[in-house]
Amino acid sequence: METPDKYNIIYVMISPTTRCNLSCKYCYVNQDMPVKESDMTINDIKFIYRWIKEYSDLVGVKRIRLEWFGGEPLVMGGNYINEAIEYQSAYFPKTEFQIHNTIQSNLVLSTRKDNIELIKNKFNNYISGSFDYMGNFRVFKNGEDSTSTVLNNIETLKKNGISVGLVCTLTKNNINYIEEMYNFFKKNNIDFRVNRAAHVDNEYIKHTVITTEEYGKAVLRLFDLYTNDENRSIKFENFDMMVRLYLMGLSDICVTVTKPYLHLAFEANGRLFSRCRFVDQLGDYYNDSPYKIYSHLKTISTKRTSPQKCSTCEFFDKTCMGGCFGERNIDCYHSDCGYRGETNKDLWTYIEKIVTKQGYKYGEYRKE
């Protein structure tokens, strides 16, 4: 067993179902990686808990951040997820483990009574949702836009004392409405972050996905709106995360870059990944032991071969450690190396300028 690192944490994603009540037009599962719909039983969840417990003992880490994902996790019902979380105490006693549960949802079912109670009691009155401002790609299976349903549900959640954070995907539809987008989130007092749809082999989707350069310019515009907002009342998580990592001297955006063994994703039918479905399947958690998976992940190189253009970049080995194990189709737009968009040079240059202007430097708050 490794020497425990009190700052290490295992990031675990459990997808209790591959079913989803939406059919988003840019979804990588729908278009690129279709899987047979399936659900986990409570016994499956218990098996996963035992697996994680054994794995955490191997790694020597006692902090677990567990995200309930999908598909759409709330199609399983609030009572199911509540029962699943209740069993955690039998496997992760509070005297030994710190476990924090979060949930990512499309928010369509979030206002059902059992789900309201679930969010209040198990997720500390907070839910992370997906909503694309002026996106029009998040649709029901009959093709109807889900926007009005989600907006109404957000208001209901807020009236019930539940805070909502949103993920907004940038596409051709909303890329020219960045200022309006920022004002929408500010007006509604909602913290948010942005990403962009992954490239998939579908002619329709290819016309909706923005380029990495377009994505970078949009994020920089949001950075400007955020930093120049004298009455800032919300968090723009892309900016806040990058500043935090810069000050802490952490040279990665995603934990899977430098420590892939600290990020696991469990899906129905035994499917095990190091990061959801963005990467190839690691194995089968019913047949592959925690030791086997841990040993394999420890052998994965923490830095991928880099083209000369990146290896000479002043941010390489500092804020950028190379190719991301997740979001492998999103590239760094100052090269053609296939790196994650959030690690691109212009964004880090912006962050460095802001930080140093305030009198701080890289690694100022590095944990000892």
Helices and strands as residue ranges (DSSP letters): E 10-15, H 28-31, H 42-59, E 63-68, G 73-76, H 78-86, H 88-91, E 98-105, H 113-122, E 126-130, H 147-159, E 163-170, H 178-187, E 191-196, H 203-206, H 212-227, H 237-248, H 255-258, G 260-262, E 263-267, G 268-270, E 271-273, E 283-284, H 290-299, H 308-311, G 341-343, H 345-357
